[in-house]
């Protein structure tokens, strides 16, 4: 996942905030889709695509932050 480490952190933060909260009014799509997922009403393909789209950069940011915090292993073999 070296490609993720090459993306500037500020770009991931800005993208995650903008894409995660867009549209700002009346309610962010990500929040709306997460509520639909919790209610069990997330069934239309366009809604699933919208959830994936709006959650992609926040998820990448979370993975990047976890990779920054956890120590890296030199040898990944068991």
PDB file of N, CA, C and O in Angstrom:
ATOM      1  N   UNK A   1       0.816  -1.188   0.000  1.00  0.00           N
ATOM      2  CA  UNK A   1       0.000   0.000   0.000  1.00  0.00           C
ATOM      3  C   UNK A   1       0.861   1.253   0.000  1.00  0.00           C
ATOM      4  O   UNK A   1       0.519   2.264   0.615  1.00  0.00           O
ATOM      5  N   UNK A   2       1.975   1.167  -0.697  1.00  0.00           N
ATOM      6  CA  UNK A   2       2.837   2.333  -0.788  1.00  0.00           C
ATOM      7  C   UNK A   2       2.180   3.475  -1.544  1.00  0.00           C
ATOM      8  O   UNK A   2       2.508   4.640  -1.316  1.00  0.00           O
ATOM      9  N   UNK A   3       1.252   3.154  -2.445  1.00  0.00           N
ATOM     10  CA  UNK A   3       0.573   4.201  -3.198  1.00  0.00           C
ATOM     11  C   UNK A   3      -0.226   5.107  -2.261  1.00  0.00           C
ATOM     12  O   UNK A   3      -0.345   6.307  -2.513  1.00  0.00           O
ATOM     13  N   UNK A   4      -0.765   4.549  -1.199  1.00  0.00           N
ATOM     14  CA  UNK A   4      -1.529   5.347  -0.242  1.00  0.00           C
ATOM     15  C   UNK A   4      -0.613   6.271   0.546  1.00  0.00           C
ATOM     16  O   UNK A   4      -0.997   7.393   0.879  1.00  0.00           O
ATOM     17  N   UNK A   5       0.588   5.810   0.845  1.00  0.00           N
ATOM     18  CA  UNK A   5       1.542   6.636   1.579  1.00  0.00           C
ATOM     19  C   UNK A   5       2.062   7.798   0.742  1.00  0.00           C
ATOM     20  O   UNK A   5       2.561   8.781   1.290  1.00  0.00           O
ATOM     21  N   UNK A   6       1.950   7.697  -0.570  1.00  0.00           N
ATOM     22  CA  UNK A   6       2.436   8.759  -1.440  1.00  0.00           C
ATOM     23  C   UNK A   6       1.442   9.895  -1.618  1.00  0.00           C
ATOM     24  O   UNK A   6       1.816  10.970  -2.085  1.00  0.00           O
ATOM     25  N   UNK A   7       0.190   9.680  -1.258  1.00  0.00           N
ATOM     26  CA  UNK A   7      -0.819  10.736  -1.356  1.00  0.00           C
ATOM     27  C   UNK A   7      -0.606  11.693  -0.182  1.00  0.00           C
ATOM     28  O   UNK A   7      -0.517  11.252   0.964  1.00  0.00           O
ATOM     29  N   UNK A   8      -0.525  12.994  -0.456  1.00  0.00           N
ATOM     30  CA  UNK A   8      -0.337  13.943   0.650  1.00  0.00           C
ATOM     31  C   UNK A   8      -1.495  13.865   1.648  1.00  0.00           C
ATOM     32  O   UNK A   8      -2.660  13.758   1.265  1.00  0.00           O
ATOM     33  N   UNK A   9      -1.149  13.920   2.929  1.00  0.00           N
ATOM     34  CA  UNK A   9      -2.157  13.797   3.980  1.00  0.00           C
ATOM     35  C   UNK A   9      -3.181  14.926   3.897  1.00  0.00           C
ATOM     36  O   UNK A   9      -4.373  14.701   4.107  1.00  0.00           O
ATOM     37  N   UNK A  10      -2.719  16.136   3.592  1.00  0.00           N
ATOM     38  CA  UNK A  10      -3.651  17.269   3.507  1.00  0.00           C
ATOM     39  C   UNK A  10      -4.674  17.056   2.399  1.00  0.00           C
ATOM     40  O   UNK A  10      -5.828  17.461   2.540  1.00  0.00           O
ATOM     41  N   UNK A  11      -4.270  16.426   1.299  1.00  0.00           N
ATOM     42  CA  UNK A  11      -5.209  16.172   0.198  1.00  0.00           C
ATOM     43  C   UNK A  11      -6.274  15.164   0.623  1.00  0.00           C
ATOM     44  O   UNK A  11      -7.446  15.313   0.277  1.00  0.00           O
ATOM     45  N   UNK A  12      -5.867  14.143   1.370  1.00  0.00           N
ATOM     46  CA  UNK A  12      -6.840  13.170   1.863  1.00  0.00           C
ATOM     47  C   UNK A  12      -7.810  13.809   2.854  1.00  0.00           C
ATOM     48  O   UNK A  12      -9.005  13.513   2.838  1.00  0.00           O
ATOM     49  N   UNK A  13      -7.299  14.679   3.706  1.00  0.00           N
ATOM     50  CA  UNK A  13      -8.165  15.339   4.693  1.00  0.00           C
ATOM     51  C   UNK A  13      -9.181  16.237   4.001  1.00  0.00           C
ATOM     52  O   UNK A  13     -10.374  16.175   4.298  1.00  0.00           O
ATOM     53  N   UNK A  14      -8.712  17.068   3.081  1.00  0.00           N
ATOM     54  CA  UNK A  14      -9.621  17.974   2.359  1.00  0.00           C
ATOM     55  C   UNK A  14     -10.640  17.176   1.557  1.00  0.00           C
ATOM     56  O   UNK A  14     -11.832  17.482   1.589  1.00  0.00           O
ATOM     57  N   UNK A  15     -10.180  16.157   0.839  1.00  0.00           N
ATOM     58  CA  UNK A  15     -11.090  15.336   0.049  1.00  0.00           C
ATOM     59  C   UNK A  15     -12.105  14.592   0.902  1.00  0.00           C
ATOM     60  O   UNK A  15     -13.276  14.488   0.537  1.00  0.00           O
ATOM     61  N   UNK A  16     -11.653  14.076   2.034  1.00  0.00           N
ATOM     62  CA  UNK A  16     -12.564  13.337   2.921  1.00  0.00           C
ATOM     63  C   UNK A  16     -13.630  14.251   3.497  1.00  0.00           C
ATOM     64  O   UNK A  16     -14.796  13.867   3.592  1.00  0.00           O
ATOM     65  N   UNK A  17     -13.243  15.441   3.877  1.00  0.00           N
ATOM     66  CA  UNK A  17     -14.225  16.392   4.435  1.00  0.00           C
ATOM     67  C   UNK A  17     -15.207  16.828   3.358  1.00  0.00           C
ATOM     68  O   UNK A  17     -16.418  16.827   3.581  1.00  0.00           O
ATOM     69  N   UNK A  18     -14.691  17.201   2.191  1.00  0.00           N
ATOM     70  CA  UNK A  18     -15.583  17.680   1.139  1.00  0.00           C
ATOM     71  C   UNK A  18     -16.493  16.585   0.599  1.00  0.00           C
ATOM     72  O   UNK A  18     -17.696  16.795   0.450  1.00  0.00           O
ATOM     73  N   UNK A  19     -15.930  15.425   0.307  1.00  0.00           N
ATOM     74  CA  UNK A  19     -16.740  14.345  -0.261  1.00  0.00           C
ATOM     75  C   UNK A  19     -17.615  13.689   0.808  1.00  0.00           C
ATOM     76  O   UNK A  19     -18.727  13.249   0.517  1.00  0.00           O
ATOM     77  N   UNK A  20     -17.121  13.624   2.025  1.00  0.00           N
ATOM     78  CA  UNK A  20     -17.904  13.016   3.098  1.00  0.00           C
ATOM     79  C   UNK A  20     -19.086  13.853   3.531  1.00  0.00           C
ATOM     80  O   UNK A  20     -20.102  13.320   3.977  1.00  0.00           O
ATOM     81  N   UNK A  21     -18.959  15.160   3.403  1.00  0.00           N
ATOM     82  CA  UNK A  21     -20.037  16.045   3.856  1.00  0.00           C
ATOM     83  C   UNK A  21     -20.885  16.615   2.721  1.00  0.00           C
ATOM     84  O   UNK A  21     -21.893  17.272   2.980  1.00  0.00           O
ATOM     85  N   UNK A  22     -20.496  16.375   1.473  1.00  0.00           N
ATOM     86  CA  UNK A  22     -21.252  16.932   0.350  1.00  0.00           C
ATOM     87  C   UNK A  22     -22.552  16.167   0.164  1.00  0.00           C
ATOM     88  O   UNK A  22     -22.549  14.955   0.380  1.00  0.00           O
ATOM     89  N   UNK A  23     -23.625  16.765  -0.208  1.00  0.00           N
ATOM     90  CA  UNK A  23     -23.914  18.191  -0.158  1.00  0.00           C
ATOM     91  C   UNK A  23     -24.155  18.612   1.286  1.00  0.00           C
ATOM     92  O   UNK A  23     -24.667  17.834   2.091  1.00  0.00           O
ATOM     93  N   UNK A  24     -23.792  19.811   1.596  1.00  0.00           N
ATOM     94  CA  UNK A  24     -23.828  20.275   2.987  1.00  0.00           C
ATOM     95  C   UNK A  24     -25.250  20.481   3.506  1.00  0.00           C
ATOM     96  O   UNK A  24     -25.496  20.343   4.704  1.00  0.00           O
ATOM     97  N   UNK A  25     -26.178  20.806   2.624  1.00  0.00           N
ATOM     98  CA  UNK A  25     -27.561  20.997   3.054  1.00  0.00           C
ATOM     99  C   UNK A  25     -28.467  20.164   2.172  1.00  0.00           C
ATOM    100  O   UNK A  25     -28.109  19.996   1.007  1.00  0.00           O
ATOM    101  N   UNK A  26     -29.554  19.645   2.575  1.00  0.00           N
ATOM    102  CA  UNK A  26     -30.091  19.667   3.928  1.00  0.00           C
ATOM    103  C   UNK A  26     -29.407  18.660   4.846  1.00  0.00           C
ATOM    104  O   UNK A  26     -29.426  18.821   6.067  1.00  0.00           O
ATOM    105  N   UNK A  27     -28.797  17.614   4.262  1.00  0.00           N
ATOM    106  CA  UNK A  27     -28.155  16.584   5.067  1.00  0.00           C
ATOM    107  C   UNK A  27     -27.051  15.947   4.225  1.00  0.00           C
ATOM    108  O   UNK A  27     -27.275  15.647   3.053  1.00  0.00           O
ATOM    109  N   UNK A  28     -25.867  15.736   4.794  1.00  0.00           N
ATOM    110  CA  UNK A  28     -24.790  15.103   4.016  1.00  0.00           C
ATOM    111  C   UNK A  28     -25.196  13.706   3.529  1.00  0.00           C
ATOM    112  O   UNK A  28     -25.811  12.933   4.264  1.00  0.00           O
ATOM    113  N   UNK A  29     -24.838  13.399   2.273  1.00  0.00           N
ATOM    114  CA  UNK A  29     -25.212  12.106   1.689  1.00  0.00           C
ATOM    115  C   UNK A  29     -24.653  10.939   2.489  1.00  0.00           C
ATOM    116  O   UNK A  29     -25.328   9.924   2.664  1.00  0.00           O
ATOM    117  N   UNK A  30     -23.427  11.077   2.974  1.00  0.00           N
ATOM    118  CA  UNK A  30     -22.820   9.969   3.715  1.00  0.00           C
ATOM    119  C   UNK A  30     -23.640   9.654   4.961  1.00  0.00           C
ATOM    120  O   UNK A  30     -23.900   8.487   5.252  1.00  0.00           O
ATOM    121  N   UNK A  31     -24.040  10.666   5.683  1.00  0.00           N
ATOM    122  CA  UNK A  31     -24.854  10.463   6.880  1.00  0.00           C
ATOM    123  C   UNK A  31     -26.204   9.850   6.517  1.00  0.00           C
ATOM    124  O   UNK A  31     -26.687   8.946   7.199  1.00  0.00           O
ATOM    125  N   UNK A  32     -26.809  10.348   5.438  1.00  0.00           N
ATOM    126  CA  UNK A  32     -28.095   9.841   4.983  1.00  0.00           C
ATOM    127  C   UNK A  32     -27.987   8.359   4.596  1.00  0.00           C
ATOM    128  O   UNK A  32     -28.853   7.559   4.952  1.00  0.00           O
ATOM    129  N   UNK A  33     -26.927   7.998   3.871  1.00  0.00           N
ATOM    130  CA  UNK A  33     -26.762   6.613   3.436  1.00  0.00           C
ATOM    131  C   UNK A  33     -26.434   5.693   4.607  1.00  0.00           C
ATOM    132  O   UNK A  33     -26.870   4.541   4.629  1.00  0.00           O
ATOM    133  N   UNK A  34     -25.676   6.185   5.572  1.00  0.00           N
ATOM    134  CA  UNK A  34     -25.401   5.378   6.769  1.00  0.00           C
ATOM    135  C   UNK A  34     -26.674   5.140   7.572  1.00  0.00           C
ATOM    136  O   UNK A  34     -26.858   4.060   8.132  1.00  0.00           O
ATOM    137  N   UNK A  35     -27.556   6.138   7.634  1.00  0.00           N
ATOM    138  CA  UNK A  35     -28.844   5.956   8.301  1.00  0.00           C
ATOM    139  C   UNK A  35     -29.699   4.932   7.551  1.00  0.00           C
ATOM    140  O   UNK A  35     -30.357   4.089   8.161  1.00  0.00           O
ATOM    141  N   UNK A  36     -29.676   5.019   6.220  1.00  0.00           N
ATOM    142  CA  UNK A  36     -30.419   4.036   5.427  1.00  0.00           C
ATOM    143  C   UNK A  36     -29.869   2.632   5.645  1.00  0.00           C
ATOM    144  O   UNK A  36     -30.633   1.670   5.729  1.00  0.00           O
ATOM    145  N   UNK A  37     -28.542   2.511   5.738  1.00  0.00           N
ATOM    146  CA  UNK A  37     -27.924   1.220   5.990  1.00  0.00           C
ATOM    147  C   UNK A  37     -28.343   0.670   7.351  1.00  0.00           C
ATOM    148  O   UNK A  37     -28.637  -0.519   7.476  1.00  0.00           O
ATOM    149  N   UNK A  38     -28.373   1.524   8.367  1.00  0.00           N
ATOM    150  CA  UNK A  38     -28.778   1.103   9.708  1.00  0.00           C
ATOM    151  C   UNK A  38     -30.257   0.711   9.751  1.00  0.00           C
ATOM    152  O   UNK A  38     -30.649  -0.197  10.485  1.00  0.00           O
ATOM    153  N   UNK A  39     -31.070   1.409   8.954  1.00  0.00           N
ATOM    154  CA  UNK A  39     -32.512   1.112   8.934  1.00  0.00           C
ATOM    155  C   UNK A  39     -32.856  -0.092   8.053  1.00  0.00           C
ATOM    156  O   UNK A  39     -33.972  -0.608   8.110  1.00  0.00           O
ATOM    157  N   UNK A  40     -31.897  -0.535   7.242  1.00  0.00           N
ATOM    158  CA  UNK A  40     -32.156  -1.647   6.342  1.00  0.00           C
ATOM    159  C   UNK A  40     -32.849  -1.248   5.060  1.00  0.00           C
ATOM    160  O   UNK A  40     -33.408  -2.104   4.374  1.00  0.00           O
ATOM    161  N   UNK A  41     -32.830   0.051   4.710  1.00  0.00           N
ATOM    162  CA  UNK A  41     -33.511   0.521   3.498  1.00  0.00           C
ATOM    163  C   UNK A  41     -32.536   0.842   2.374  1.00  0.00           C
ATOM    164  O   UNK A  41     -32.937   1.400   1.353  1.00  0.00           O
ATOM    165  N   UNK A  42     -31.283   0.506   2.541  1.00  0.00           N
ATOM    166  CA  UNK A  42     -30.276   0.759   1.515  1.00  0.00           C
ATOM    167  C   UNK A  42     -30.283  -0.417   0.544  1.00  0.00           C
ATOM    168  O   UNK A  42     -29.525  -1.372   0.712  1.00  0.00           O
ATOM    169  N   UNK A  43     -31.140  -0.346  -0.472  1.00  0.00           N
ATOM    170  CA  UNK A  43     -31.286  -1.493  -1.364  1.00  0.00           C
ATOM    171  C   UNK A  43     -31.123  -1.137  -2.839  1.00  0.00           C
ATOM    172  O   UNK A  43     -30.769  -2.002  -3.640  1.00  0.00           O
ATOM    173  N   UNK A  44     -31.372   0.102  -3.209  1.00  0.00           N
ATOM    174  CA  UNK A  44     -31.237   0.479  -4.616  1.00  0.00           C
ATOM    175  C   UNK A  44     -29.761   0.576  -4.989  1.00  0.00           C
ATOM    176  O   UNK A  44     -28.959   1.071  -4.197  1.00  0.00           O
ATOM    177  N   UNK A  45     -29.393   0.113  -6.180  1.00  0.00           N
ATOM    178  CA  UNK A  45     -27.990   0.168  -6.592  1.00  0.00           C
ATOM    179  C   UNK A  45     -27.406   1.575  -6.578  1.00  0.00           C
ATOM    180  O   UNK A  45     -26.234   1.745  -6.245  1.00  0.00           O
ATOM    181  N   UNK A  46     -28.189   2.581  -6.929  1.00  0.00           N
ATOM    182  CA  UNK A  46     -27.671   3.949  -6.937  1.00  0.00           C
ATOM    183  C   UNK A  46     -27.351   4.417  -5.519  1.00  0.00           C
ATOM    184  O   UNK A  46     -26.402   5.175  -5.319  1.00  0.00           O
ATOM    185  N   UNK A  47     -28.125   3.976  -4.543  1.00  0.00           N
ATOM    186  CA  UNK A  47     -27.853   4.336  -3.152  1.00  0.00           C
ATOM    187  C   UNK A  47     -26.589   3.643  -2.645  1.00  0.00           C
ATOM    188  O   UNK A  47     -25.808   4.243  -1.906  1.00  0.00           O
ATOM    189  N   UNK A  48     -26.387   2.402  -3.033  1.00  0.00           N
ATOM    190  CA  UNK A  48     -25.183   1.663  -2.636  1.00  0.00           C
ATOM    191  C   UNK A  48     -23.960   2.313  -3.266  1.00  0.00           C
ATOM    192  O   UNK A  48     -22.941   2.495  -2.600  1.00  0.00           O
ATOM    193  N   UNK A  49     -24.056   2.666  -4.559  1.00  0.00           N
ATOM    194  CA  UNK A  49     -22.965   3.360  -5.235  1.00  0.00           C
ATOM    195  C   UNK A  49     -22.671   4.690  -4.554  1.00  0.00           C
ATOM    196  O   UNK A  49     -21.508   5.048  -4.366  1.00  0.00           O
ATOM    197  N   UNK A  50     -23.702   5.414  -4.187  1.00  0.00           N
ATOM    198  CA  UNK A  50     -23.538   6.709  -3.519  1.00  0.00           C
ATOM    199  C   UNK A  50     -22.837   6.552  -2.168  1.00  0.00           C
ATOM    200  O   UNK A  50     -21.990   7.370  -1.810  1.00  0.00           O
ATOM    201  N   UNK A  51     -23.186   5.513  -1.425  1.00  0.00           N
ATOM    202  CA  UNK A  51     -22.520   5.247  -0.154  1.00  0.00           C
ATOM    203  C   UNK A  51     -21.041   4.965  -0.374  1.00  0.00           C
ATOM    204  O   UNK A  51     -20.192   5.506   0.335  1.00  0.00           O
ATOM    205  N   UNK A  52     -20.728   4.120  -1.353  1.00  0.00           N
ATOM    206  CA  UNK A  52     -19.329   3.791  -1.646  1.00  0.00           C
ATOM    207  C   UNK A  52     -18.571   5.040  -2.088  1.00  0.00           C
ATOM    208  O   UNK A  52     -17.438   5.264  -1.662  1.00  0.00           O
ATOM    209  N   UNK A  53     -19.190   5.847  -2.937  1.00  0.00           N
ATOM    210  CA  UNK A  53     -18.548   7.058  -3.441  1.00  0.00           C
ATOM    211  C   UNK A  53     -18.234   8.032  -2.313  1.00  0.00           C
ATOM    212  O   UNK A  53     -17.107   8.516  -2.207  1.00  0.00           O
ATOM    213  N   UNK A  54     -19.207   8.317  -1.482  1.00  0.00           N
ATOM    214  CA  UNK A  54     -19.023   9.314  -0.431  1.00  0.00           C
ATOM    215  C   UNK A  54     -18.187   8.790   0.732  1.00  0.00           C
ATOM    216  O   UNK A  54     -17.632   9.585   1.491  1.00  0.00           O
ATOM    217  N   UNK A  55     -18.083   7.471   0.890  1.00  0.00           N
ATOM    218  CA  UNK A  55     -17.294   6.912   1.987  1.00  0.00           C
ATOM    219  C   UNK A  55     -15.869   6.552   1.576  1.00  0.00           C
ATOM    220  O   UNK A  55     -15.053   6.207   2.430  1.00  0.00           O
ATOM    221  N   UNK A  56     -15.559   6.627   0.294  1.00  0.00           N
ATOM    222  CA  UNK A  56     -14.247   6.168  -0.176  1.00  0.00           C
ATOM    223  C   UNK A  56     -13.095   6.984   0.395  1.00  0.00           C
ATOM    224  O   UNK A  56     -12.157   6.404   0.943  1.00  0.00           O
ATOM    225  N   UNK A  57     -13.134   8.295   0.286  1.00  0.00           N
ATOM    226  CA  UNK A  57     -12.021   9.101   0.807  1.00  0.00           C
ATOM    227  C   UNK A  57     -11.949   9.096   2.336  1.00  0.00           C
ATOM    228  O   UNK A  57     -10.845   9.017   2.875  1.00  0.00           O
ATOM    229  N   UNK A  58     -13.065   9.175   3.058  1.00  0.00           N
ATOM    230  CA  UNK A  58     -12.939   9.021   4.511  1.00  0.00           C
ATOM    231  C   UNK A  58     -12.345   7.662   4.915  1.00  0.00           C
ATOM    232  O   UNK A  58     -11.591   7.579   5.883  1.00  0.00           O
ATOM    233  N   UNK A  59     -12.683   6.613   4.179  1.00  0.00           N
ATOM    234  CA  UNK A  59     -12.110   5.287   4.480  1.00  0.00           C
ATOM    235  C   UNK A  59     -10.612   5.265   4.178  1.00  0.00           C
ATOM    236  O   UNK A  59      -9.834   4.719   4.961  1.00  0.00           O
ATOM    237  N   UNK A  60     -10.202   5.848   3.058  1.00  0.00           N
ATOM    238  CA  UNK A  60      -8.776   5.917   2.738  1.00  0.00           C
ATOM    239  C   UNK A  60      -8.018   6.728   3.777  1.00  0.00           C
ATOM    240  O   UNK A  60      -6.903   6.369   4.154  1.00  0.00           O
ATOM    241  N   UNK A  61      -8.615   7.820   4.241  1.00  0.00           N
ATOM    242  CA  UNK A  61      -7.982   8.631   5.283  1.00  0.00           C
ATOM    243  C   UNK A  61      -7.825   7.826   6.566  1.00  0.00           C
ATOM    244  O   UNK A  61      -6.787   7.905   7.223  1.00  0.00           O
ATOM    245  N   UNK A  62      -8.839   7.056   6.928  1.00  0.00           N
ATOM    246  CA  UNK A  62      -8.754   6.232   8.136  1.00  0.00           C
ATOM    247  C   UNK A  62      -7.647   5.191   8.010  1.00  0.00           C
ATOM    248  O   UNK A  62      -6.884   4.978   8.952  1.00  0.00           O
ATOM    249  N   UNK A  63      -7.556   4.545   6.858  1.00  0.00           N
ATOM    250  CA  UNK A  63      -6.494   3.550   6.646  1.00  0.00           C
ATOM    251  C   UNK A  63      -5.131   4.212   6.717  1.00  0.00           C
ATOM    252  O   UNK A  63      -4.203   3.664   7.311  1.00  0.00           O
ATOM    253  N   UNK A  64      -5.005   5.383   6.116  1.00  0.00           N
ATOM    254  CA  UNK A  64      -3.718   6.099   6.130  1.00  0.00           C
ATOM    255  C   UNK A  64      -3.321   6.477   7.558  1.00  0.00           C
ATOM    256  O   UNK A  64      -2.158   6.334   7.936  1.00  0.00           O
ATOM    257  N   UNK A  65      -4.269   6.953   8.343  1.00  0.00           N
ATOM    258  CA  UNK A  65      -3.959   7.333   9.728  1.00  0.00           C
ATOM    259  C   UNK A  65      -3.584   6.114  10.565  1.00  0.00           C
ATOM    260  O   UNK A  65      -2.684   6.197  11.400  1.00  0.00           O
ATOM    261  N   UNK A  66      -4.251   4.998  10.358  1.00  0.00           N
ATOM    262  CA  UNK A  66      -3.914   3.771  11.082  1.00  0.00           C
ATOM    263  C   UNK A  66      -2.514   3.319  10.695  1.00  0.00           C
ATOM    264  O   UNK A  66      -1.736   2.896  11.551  1.00  0.00           O
ATOM    265  N   UNK A  67      -2.189   3.408   9.404  1.00  0.00           N
ATOM    266  CA  UNK A  67      -0.844   3.019   8.956  1.00  0.00           C
ATOM    267  C   UNK A  67       0.229   3.939   9.530  1.00  0.00           C
ATOM    268  O   UNK A  67       1.367   3.513   9.726  1.00  0.00           O
ATOM    269  N   UNK A  68      -0.118   5.180   9.797  1.00  0.00           N
ATOM    270  CA  UNK A  68       0.851   6.109  10.380  1.00  0.00           C
ATOM    271  C   UNK A  68       1.085   5.809  11.862  1.00  0.00           C
ATOM    272  O   UNK A  68       2.187   6.013  12.372  1.00  0.00           O
ATOM    273  N   UNK A  69       0.057   5.330  12.544  1.00  0.00           N
ATOM    274  CA  UNK A  69       0.148   5.106  13.988  1.00  0.00           C
ATOM    275  C   UNK A  69       0.776   3.754  14.319  1.00  0.00           C
ATOM    276  O   UNK A  69       1.619   3.661  15.211  1.00  0.00           O
ATOM    277  N   UNK A  70       0.369   2.712  13.605  1.00  0.00           N
ATOM    278  CA  UNK A  70       0.871   1.375  13.917  1.00  0.00           C
ATOM    279  C   UNK A  70       2.298   1.207  13.399  1.00  0.00           C
ATOM    280  O   UNK A  70       2.635   1.694  12.320  1.00  0.00           O
ATOM    281  N   UNK A  71       3.127   0.519  14.171  1.00  0.00           N
ATOM    282  CA  UNK A  71       4.497   0.267  13.696  1.00  0.00           C
ATOM    283  C   UNK A  71       4.483  -0.712  12.527  1.00  0.00           C
ATOM    284  O   UNK A  71       3.639  -1.605  12.451  1.00  0.00           O
ATOM    285  N   UNK A  72       5.426  -0.526  11.631  1.00  0.00           N
ATOM    286  CA  UNK A  72       5.521  -1.408  10.465  1.00  0.00           C
ATOM    287  C   UNK A  72       6.478  -2.548  10.749  1.00  0.00           C
ATOM    288  O   UNK A  72       7.484  -2.380  11.439  1.00  0.00           O
ATOM    289  N   UNK A  73       6.149  -3.711  10.205  1.00  0.00           N
ATOM    290  CA  UNK A  73       7.017  -4.875  10.350  1.00  0.00           C
ATOM    291  C   UNK A  73       7.978  -4.925   9.176  1.00  0.00           C
ATOM    292  O   UNK A  73       7.628  -4.584   8.046  1.00  0.00           O
ATOM    293  N   UNK A  74       9.189  -5.355   9.466  1.00  0.00           N
ATOM    294  CA  UNK A  74      10.168  -5.518   8.381  1.00  0.00           C
ATOM    295  C   UNK A  74       9.872  -6.771   7.591  1.00  0.00           C
ATOM    296  O   UNK A  74       9.900  -6.757   6.360  1.00  0.00           O
ATOM    297  N   UNK A  75       9.585  -7.873   8.301  1.00  0.00           N
ATOM    298  CA  UNK A  75       9.318  -9.141   7.643  1.00  0.00           C
ATOM    299  C   UNK A  75       7.867  -9.506   7.860  1.00  0.00           C
ATOM    300  O   UNK A  75       7.432  -9.661   9.002  1.00  0.00           O
ATOM    301  N   UNK A  76       7.111  -9.647   6.789  1.00  0.00           N
ATOM    302  CA  UNK A  76       5.681  -9.936   6.907  1.00  0.00           C
ATOM    303  C   UNK A  76       5.390 -11.426   6.837  1.00  0.00           C
ATOM    304  O   UNK A  76       4.224 -11.818   6.880  1.00  0.00           O
ATOM    305  N   UNK A  77       6.397 -12.256   6.733  1.00  0.00           N
ATOM    306  CA  UNK A  77       6.179 -13.705   6.687  1.00  0.00           C
ATOM    307  C   UNK A  77       6.024 -14.250   8.098  1.00  0.00           C
ATOM    308  O   UNK A  77       6.645 -13.754   9.038  1.00  0.00           O
ATOM    309  N   UNK A  78       5.171 -15.300   8.243  1.00  0.00           N
ATOM    310  CA  UNK A  78       4.997 -15.878   9.600  1.00  0.00           C
ATOM    311  C   UNK A  78       6.200 -16.653  10.067  1.00  0.00           C
ATOM    312  O   UNK A  78       6.197 -17.189  11.176  1.00  0.00           O
TER     313      UNK A  78
END
